[in-house]
């Protein structure tokens, strides 16, 4: 696990060493163990790496450079099948001088070109400088577990694992990029900024499952993995369960490859309990597990986690945390680089801090809800009597409306007239959601909803959480459910295997893991990993919130103050629950304070 950064200039000029060092320093939390920079003279390129040493601690220094000096590679992530790939290469006579998975990337690229990506099972963001083609490749893993941002002004390409790595160069001279108003427009729909947008104009995500090739004359973008190519199949339940468990077991097994201590986040939910149960099969010592609890029983899962830990003989560490974590919000937003309205980032940071005292790697259950319909919103939406009667277009719009933070008309009423005028005609549904629905039109309705959330919510918010909060304290999070084999299997599975007509979520999945984790853990009611921000906003924290929103220069520029006041008043008085809307506005205001500092 690492942070990567660098530049590629079409005029072949170099960046000052001080700017490269500033990029490196900004990512030190992602890689506190080592630093390396490849900057060949006269080519206008540099690849940099800050390393968190996980595999081949002694030999894994990056960048890796070909014997002839023509190809250099850096990566952020892990290639979980690097052992098998290395064995193949050695059998073909390739000399590997280390046990590093990054050297495997270099040697595969030398032999197979960019097509080697289809052979990788892992989470990764990769940069490849190829002097033979006079080109730079930037690559992102299939579903966006690892981040990669890029700024291309036509002459200079900057890239980095976090937005903060680009800003030392973009702000050189005292200015900063302009805020992207359209990104805020989408943020107020989704509660996060969906890729490829970011909060800054000119800074974009490399999209998941995509590589980008930069040359002196242009840019080529290629999607190298497409989940929508799957076709639903009929399964007998027993055969489905067997394949599901086989994939998840092997995905877990290969994610245990590390030369440092590892463990798992354990909430006692079906996802984390299944992962820990499978981990216990493959290790010869108790699995280290980590959980935080709260004194308020409505938000405390620690008893379930303790039950799971006892079942699997884990070395379990749990702490009761302070419920009110609002003082951690600025720290969270610093590591996110963008506003996110999801309050669960705060407890995720807290449990990451707990785990970081003991291990460098944790396995998590992320992805299970999006692939197998684990959220209550799916049962709620599909229980709506009219849902089955809708035509395709109406169904897609209705689901989008159900998951939106502010409806389009509500956003327009919130905006100042000049903001509304600038955003006229930009429909978040049309530009950010409808293209994913179009790809998923051959799936059944349940899978169409899950496909949208897999492509938007998962990569835009729910995978940002373990990556940024783990990397904030220099630990690596691995996600067995997001093994490419499991993702493809999930979308070969019909919707009724995930959401039963009765509303039972993760329907066949829970039955498949019941022998492993027990009936109570398999079928317990899902509890969200969050904190009661809405209650704080009504009571003790209301004056703070009101002062924050009233005092925000950015909110005053964009929004009608009387509409913000109306949200505050209705929420405080209990006439409406505007927790999500106020949380999103607060995150935007807090982020803007940091950005202006």
Rosetta blueprint (number, residue, H / E / L):
1 X L
2 X E
3 X E
4 X E
5 X E
6 X E
7 X E
8 X E
9 X E
10 X L
11 X L
12 X L
13 X L
14 X L
15 X L
16 X L
17 X H
18 X H
19 X H
20 X H
21 X H
22 X H
23 X H
24 X H
25 X H
26 X H
27 X L
28 X H
29 X H
30 X H
31 X L
32 X L
33 X L
34 X E
35 X E
36 X E
37 X E
38 X E
39 X L
40 X L
41 X L
42 X L
43 X L
44 X L
45 X E
46 X E
47 X E
48 X E
49 X E
50 X E
51 X E
52 X L
53 X L
54 X L
55 X L
56 X L
57 X L
58 X L
59 X L
60 X L
61 X L
62 X L
63 X L
64 X E
65 X E
66 X L
67 X L
68 X L
69 X L
70 X L
71 X E
72 X E
73 X E
74 X E
75 X E
76 X E
77 X E
78 X E
79 X E
80 X L
81 X L
82 X H
83 X H
84 X H
85 X H
86 X H
87 X H
88 X H
89 X H
90 X H
91 X H
92 X L
93 X L
94 X L
95 X L
96 X L
97 X L
98 X L
99 X L
100 X L
101 X H
102 X H
103 X H
104 X H
105 X H
106 X H
107 X H
108 X H
109 X H
110 X H
111 X H
112 X H
113 X H
114 X H
115 X H
116 X H
117 X H
118 X H
119 X H
120 X L
121 X L
122 X E
123 X E
124 X E
125 X E
126 X E
127 X E
128 X E
129 X E
130 X E
131 X L
132 X L
133 X L
134 X L
135 X E
136 X E
137 X E
138 X E
139 X E
140 X E
141 X L
142 X L
143 X L
144 X L
145 X L
146 X L
147 X L
148 X L
149 X E
150 X E
151 X E
152 X E
153 X L
154 X L
155 X L
156 X E
157 X E
158 X E
159 X E
160 X E
161 X L
162 X L
163 X L
164 X H
165 X H
166 X H
167 X H
168 X H
169 X H
170 X H
171 X L
172 X L
173 X L
174 X L
175 X L
176 X L
177 X L
178 X L
179 X E
180 X L
181 X H
182 X H
183 X H
184 X H
185 X H
186 X H
187 X H
188 X H
189 X H
190 X H
191 X L
192 X L
193 X L
194 X L
195 X L
196 X L
197 X L
198 X L
199 X L
200 X E
201 X L
202 X L
203 X L
204 X E
205 X E
206 X L
207 X L
208 X L
209 X L
210 X E
211 X E
212 X E
213 X E
214 X E
215 X L
216 X L
217 X L
218 X L
219 X E
220 X E
221 X E
222 X E
223 X E
224 X L
225 X L
226 X L
227 X H
228 X H
229 X H
230 X L
231 X L
232 X L
233 X E
234 X L
235 X L
236 X L
237 X H
238 X H
239 X H
240 X H
241 X H
242 X H
243 X H
244 X H
245 X H
246 X H
247 X H
248 X H
249 X H
250 X H
251 X H
252 X H
253 X H
254 X H
255 X L
256 X L
257 X L
258 X L
259 X L
260 X L
261 X L
262 X E
263 X E
264 X E
265 X E
266 X L
267 X L
268 X L
269 X L
270 X H
271 X H
272 X H
273 X H
274 X H
275 X H
276 X H
277 X H
278 X H
279 X H
280 X H
281 X H
282 X H
283 X L
284 X L
285 X L
286 X L
287 X L
288 X E
289 X E
290 X E
291 X E
292 X E
293 X E
294 X E
295 X L
296 X L
297 X L
298 X L
299 X L
300 X L
301 X L
302 X H
303 X H
304 X H
305 X H
306 X H
307 X H
308 X H
309 X H
310 X H
311 X H
312 X H
313 X L
314 X L
315 X E
316 X E
317 X E
318 X E
319 X E
320 X E
321 X E
322 X L
323 X L
324 X L
325 X L
326 X H
327 X H
328 X H
329 X H
330 X H
331 X H
332 X H
333 X H
334 X H
335 X H
336 X H
337 X L
338 X L
339 X L
340 X L
341 X L
342 X L
343 X L
344 X H
345 X H
346 X H
347 X H
348 X H
349 X H
350 X H
351 X H
352 X H
353 X H
354 X H
355 X H
356 X H
357 X L
358 X L
359 X L
360 X L
361 X E
362 X E
363 X E
364 X E
365 X L
366 X L
367 X L
368 X H
369 X H
370 X H
371 X H
372 X H
373 X L
374 X L
375 X L
376 X H
377 X H
378 X H
379 X H
380 X H
381 X H
382 X H
383 X H
384 X L
385 X L
386 X L
387 X H
388 X H
389 X H
390 X L
391 X L
392 X H
393 X H
394 X H
395 X H
396 X H
397 X H
398 X H
399 X H
400 X H
401 X H
402 X H
403 X H
404 X L
405 X L
406 X L
407 X L
408 X H
409 X H
410 X H
411 X H
412 X H
413 X H
414 X H
415 X E
416 X L
417 X H
418 X H
419 X H
420 X H
421 X H
422 X H
423 X L
424 X L
425 X L
426 X L
427 X L
428 X H
429 X H
430 X H
431 X H
432 X H
433 X H
434 X H
435 X H
436 X H
437 X H
438 X H
439 X H
440 X L
441 X L
442 X L
443 X L
444 X L
445 X H
446 X H
447 X H
448 X H
449 X H
450 X H
451 X H
452 X H
453 X H
454 X H
455 X H
456 X H
457 X H
458 X H
459 X H
460 X H
461 X H
462 X H
463 X H
464 X H
465 X H
466 X H
467 X H
468 X H
469 X H
470 X H
471 X H
472 X H
473 X L
474 X L
475 X L
476 X E
477 X E
478 X E
479 X E
480 X H
481 X H
482 X H
483 X L
484 X H
485 X H
486 X H
487 X H
488 X H
489 X H
490 X H
491 X L
492 X L
493 X E
494 X L
495 X H
496 X H
497 X H
498 X L
499 X L
500 X L
501 X L
502 X L
503 X L
504 X L
505 X L
506 X L
507 X H
508 X H
509 X H
510 X H
511 X H
512 X H
513 X H
514 X H
515 X H
516 X H
517 X H
518 X L
519 X H
520 X H
521 X H
522 X H
523 X H
524 X L
525 X L
526 X L
527 X L
528 X L
529 X L
530 X L
531 X L
532 X L
533 X H
534 X H
535 X H
536 X H
537 X H
538 X H
539 X L
540 X L
541 X L
542 X H
543 X H
544 X H
545 X H
546 X H
547 X H
548 X H
549 X H
550 X H
551 X H
552 X L
553 X H
554 X H
555 X H
556 X H
557 X H
558 X H
559 X E
560 X L
561 X H
562 X H
563 X H
564 X H
565 X H
566 X H
567 X H
568 X H
569 X H
570 X H
571 X H
572 X H
573 X L
574 X L
575 X L
576 X L
577 X L
578 X L
579 X H
580 X H
581 X H
582 X H
583 X H
584 X H
585 X H
586 X H
587 X H
588 X H
589 X H
590 X H
591 X H
592 X H
593 X H
594 X H
595 X H
596 X H
597 X L
